[in-house]
């Protein structure tokens, strides 16, 4: 018997790019210029876990580089403000 995957959380659905809370956290650290190993140490996870999160973020944002991902984060932040 197979279990059905859990539906996305409300926070993931609310994110314009469909990013999870952890992916947003990692993207913010990428935008600060941290390497995956530095992010892993800061979040107390393996570097491989960070590698997977970064790859998922790049795919969801439709970008190919960390620099483009940081720019996408800035665009998402600018688009999310209601001021």
Residue, then its C-alpha position, 0 to 999 in steps of 0.5 A: x500500500x502506497x501513502x499519498x504525498x502530503x499536500x503542500x503547507x499553506x506557507x508553501x502555497x502562499x509563496x509566489x515561487x512555491x518555495x518551502x520555508x526552509x528553501x526561503x531560509x536557504x535562498x536568503x543565505x545564498x543571497x548573502x553569498x554563503x557557500x553550501x558548506x557554510x549554510x550547512x554549518x549554520x543550519x546544522x544539516x549536511x552539505x548534501x542536504x543544502x545541495x538538494x535544497x539549492x537545486x530545488x530552489x534553482x529549479x522552482x525559480x527557473x534560474x541557473x545560477x546562485x546569482x540569478x536566484x539572489x536576484x529572483x529573491x529580491x524581485x519576490x521581496x519587492x513584489x511582496x511588499x504592499x507599501 
